[in-house]
Amino acid sequence: MSDEDASLAEIERQITAATENLRELIGQADAYSGTMSGDVVSQLIEDRVARLELLIRRRERLLVSQDIQKD
């Protein structure tokens, strides 16, 4: 497995973990609806969405880089 494949695998693992974490946080947000804790959970969701978007962009750049190197 090349370093790029390992990097891609790690990014994929992180995307999976971030997606699962978002599901859990959304469930918690529903449970805390209308409380201060709900605000904290909402901020965590925003932070995780930003992280997930970053990971997806990294994955896309890596995949494009791999495609360019194949040509």
N, CA, C and O of each residue as an XYZ file, in Angstrom:
284
protein
N       0.852     -1.174      0.000
C       0.000      0.000      0.000
C       0.896      1.234      0.000
O       1.787      1.354      0.841
N       0.665      2.148     -0.935
C       1.473      3.363     -1.016
C       1.070      4.338      0.088
O       0.035      4.182      0.736
N       1.925      5.357      0.283
C       1.618      6.384      1.284
C       0.313      7.089      0.948
O      -0.475      7.411      1.836
N       0.088      7.330     -0.354
C      -1.149      7.990     -0.751
C      -2.356      7.115     -0.453
O      -3.390      7.614     -0.009
N      -2.232      5.808     -0.694
C      -3.330      4.895     -0.384
C      -3.598      4.884      1.117
O      -4.747      4.875      1.558
N      -2.520      4.887      1.890
C      -2.663      4.905      3.348
C      -3.315      6.216      3.788
O      -4.180      6.217      4.663
N      -2.905      7.317      3.188
C      -3.492      8.613      3.518
C      -4.966      8.639      3.158
O      -5.793      9.132      3.925
N      -5.291      8.107      1.991
C      -6.680      8.057      1.562
C      -7.491      7.183      2.510
O      -8.610      7.541      2.878
N      -6.943      6.052      2.906
C      -7.632      5.162      3.840
C      -7.874      5.859      5.176
O      -8.942      5.710      5.771
N      -6.895      6.611      5.643
C      -7.035      7.340      6.905
C      -8.095      8.432      6.780
O      -8.908      8.613      7.687
N      -8.092      9.151      5.675
C      -9.107     10.185      5.460
C     -10.494      9.544      5.421
O     -11.434     10.069      6.017
N     -10.625      8.424      4.731
C     -11.904      7.718      4.671
C     -12.349      7.295      6.069
O     -13.529      7.408      6.404
N     -11.414      6.810      6.887
C     -11.732      6.409      8.259
C     -12.218      7.612      9.063
O     -13.185      7.512      9.819
N     -11.547      8.740      8.897
C     -11.933      9.942      9.621
C     -13.296     10.454      9.164
O     -14.081     10.932      9.984
N     -13.588     10.360      7.870
C     -14.890     10.775      7.355
C     -15.984      9.896      7.959
O     -17.030     10.397      8.373
N     -15.746      8.609      8.009
C     -16.722      7.683      8.595
C     -16.959      8.017     10.068
O     -18.101      8.055     10.527
N     -15.878      8.256     10.798
C     -15.995      8.587     12.223
C     -16.725      9.911     12.415
O     -17.569     10.027     13.303
N     -16.411     10.911     11.595
C     -17.057     12.213     11.717
C     -18.543     12.128     11.394
O     -19.361     12.779     12.042
N     -18.888     11.332     10.398
C     -20.290     11.155     10.029
C     -21.068     10.490     11.160
O     -22.180     10.905     11.488
N     -20.480      9.464     11.747
C     -21.140      8.781     12.869
C     -21.278      9.721     14.060
O     -22.315      9.738     14.723
N     -20.245     10.495     14.332
C     -20.289     11.451     15.432
C     -21.390     12.481     15.203
O     -22.087     12.862     16.143
N     -21.551     12.935     13.963
C     -22.619     13.880     13.655
C     -23.984     13.270     13.931
O     -24.855     13.934     14.492
N     -24.181     12.029     13.548
C     -25.464     11.358     13.825
C     -25.764     11.352     15.321
O     -26.887     11.630     15.743
N     -24.743     11.032     16.117
C     -24.920     10.998     17.565
C     -25.241     12.389     18.113
O     -26.123     12.540     18.959
N     -24.529     13.395     17.632
C     -24.759     14.759     18.106
C     -26.145     15.259     17.736
O     -26.787     15.957     18.521
N     -26.605     14.910     16.555
C     -27.946     15.322     16.137
C     -28.984     14.679     17.054
O     -29.966     15.320     17.427
N     -28.772     13.428     17.413
C     -29.662     12.770     18.375
C     -29.644     13.470     19.718
O     -30.690     13.635     20.347
N     -28.468     13.882     20.163
C     -28.353     14.599     21.427
C     -29.027     15.966     21.344
O     -29.656     16.406     22.306
N     -28.901     16.633     20.208
C     -29.517     17.949     20.035
C     -31.028     17.836     20.179
O     -31.664     18.702     20.780
N     -31.602     16.771     19.629
C     -33.042     16.555     19.771
C     -33.421     16.371     21.242
O     -34.444     16.885     21.692
N     -32.599     15.644     21.980
C     -32.879     15.380     23.388
C     -32.748     16.640     24.242
O     -33.459     16.790     25.236
N     -31.851     17.540     23.865
C     -31.604     18.745     24.647
C     -32.359     19.960     24.135
O     -32.071     21.081     24.554
N     -33.296     19.769     23.263
C     -34.014     20.873     22.634
C     -34.437     21.930     23.664
O     -35.113     21.629     24.648
N     -34.019     23.176     23.406
C     -34.437     24.290     24.240
C     -33.613     24.522     25.486
O     -33.977     25.385     26.286
N     -32.533     23.809     25.698
C     -31.724     24.017     26.894
C     -30.351     24.565     26.515
O     -29.983     24.564     25.340
N     -29.613     25.020     27.480
C     -28.263     25.521     27.249
C     -27.394     24.421     26.667
O     -26.571     24.682     25.790
N     -27.564     23.203     27.139
C     -26.790     22.089     26.605
C     -27.049     21.916     25.116
O     -26.165     21.513     24.360
N     -28.276     22.228     24.707
C     -28.609     22.161     23.285
C     -27.758     23.117     22.478
O     -27.368     22.804     21.353
N     -27.468     24.277     23.038
C     -26.606     25.241     22.351
C     -25.193     24.687     22.194
O     -24.550     24.869     21.160
N     -24.731     24.019     23.223
C     -23.398     23.416     23.172
C     -23.371     22.330     22.102
O     -22.433     22.257     21.309
N     -24.393     21.495     22.083
C     -24.458     20.427     21.092
C     -24.545     21.022     19.690
O     -23.911     20.517     18.763
N     -25.319     22.084     19.527
C     -25.426     22.740     18.221
C     -24.069     23.248     17.744
O     -23.734     23.124     16.566
N     -23.293     23.817     18.658
C     -21.958     24.293     18.291
C     -21.057     23.123     17.922
O     -20.271     23.215     16.979
N     -21.168     22.034     18.655
C     -20.387     20.841     18.320
C     -20.759     20.324     16.938
O     -19.888     19.910     16.173
N     -22.043     20.346     16.615
C     -22.483     19.907     15.292
C     -21.866     20.794     14.218
O     -21.350     20.294     13.219
N     -21.916     22.102     14.419
C     -21.310     23.020     13.446
C     -19.825     22.734     13.274
O     -19.315     22.725     12.153
N     -19.133     22.503     14.380
C     -17.697     22.201     14.326
C     -17.441     20.905     13.561
O     -16.525     20.830     12.742
N     -18.255     19.887     13.834
C     -18.069     18.593     13.156
C     -18.392     18.679     11.672
O     -17.733     18.037     10.855
N     -19.404     19.470     11.318
C     -19.734     19.658      9.898
C     -18.555     20.322      9.185
O     -18.188     19.918      8.081
N     -17.971     21.327      9.805
C     -16.810     21.997      9.215
C     -15.657     21.013      9.045
O     -14.984     21.016      8.015
N     -15.428     20.176     10.046
C     -14.357     19.157      9.974
C     -14.639     18.163      8.861
O     -13.735     17.795      8.110
N     -15.889     17.726      8.750
C     -16.265     16.776      7.712
C     -16.060     17.389      6.327
O     -15.556     16.721      5.424
N     -16.444     18.642      6.155
C     -16.241     19.315      4.874
C     -14.758     19.410      4.523
O     -14.377     19.226      3.367
N     -13.931     19.696      5.512
C     -12.484     19.757      5.306
C     -11.944     18.397      4.874
O     -11.154     18.310      3.934
N     -12.366     17.349      5.552
C     -11.908     16.002      5.204
C     -12.333     15.613      3.792
O     -11.558     15.001      3.057
N     -13.536     15.959      3.417
C     -14.020     15.635      2.074
C     -13.200     16.377      1.025
O     -12.856     15.804     -0.009
N     -12.884     17.643      1.280
C     -12.038     18.400      0.333
C     -10.644     17.779      0.238
O     -10.082     17.679     -0.853
N     -10.083     17.360      1.384
C      -8.762     16.701      1.361
C      -8.810     15.422      0.542
O      -7.906     15.146     -0.247
N      -9.870     14.643      0.733
C     -10.016     13.401     -0.028
C     -10.112     13.699     -1.522
O      -9.475     13.024     -2.330
N     -10.899     14.699     -1.891
C     -11.050     15.045     -3.308
C      -9.724     15.483     -3.919
O      -9.398     15.093     -5.041
N      -8.952     16.296     -3.184
C      -7.641     16.729     -3.690
C      -6.708     15.537     -3.863
O      -5.982     15.454     -4.854
N      -6.724     14.625     -2.916
C      -5.869     13.446     -2.994
C      -6.270     12.572     -4.172
O      -5.406     12.065     -4.887
N      -7.553     12.390     -4.379
C      -8.014     11.574     -5.515
C      -7.645     12.223     -6.841
O      -7.249     11.524     -7.774
N      -7.765     13.532     -6.944
C      -7.373     14.235     -8.171
C      -5.883     14.097     -8.391
O      -5.434     13.883     -9.517
N      -5.113     14.220     -7.323
C      -3.660     14.065     -7.417
C      -3.290     12.680     -7.897
O      -2.386     12.534     -8.719
N      -3.971     11.662     -7.403
C      -3.695     10.296     -7.823
C      -4.046     10.117     -9.288
O      -3.316      9.444    -10.015
N      -5.149     10.705     -9.737
C      -5.539     10.597    -11.146
C      -4.535     11.275    -12.060
O      -4.221     10.760    -13.133
N      -4.030     12.430    -11.640
C      -3.032     13.159    -12.446
C      -1.749     12.354    -12.549
O      -1.134     12.302    -13.614
N      -1.338     11.726    -11.455
C      -0.096     10.947    -11.461
C      -0.208      9.705    -12.331
O       0.805      9.221    -12.837
N      -1.406      9.179    -12.515
C      -1.608      7.996    -13.355
C      -1.453      8.319    -14.833
O      -1.073      7.462    -15.631
N      -1.753      9.565    -15.189
C      -1.685      9.964    -16.623
C      -0.285     10.176    -17.110
O      -0.082     10.509    -18.277
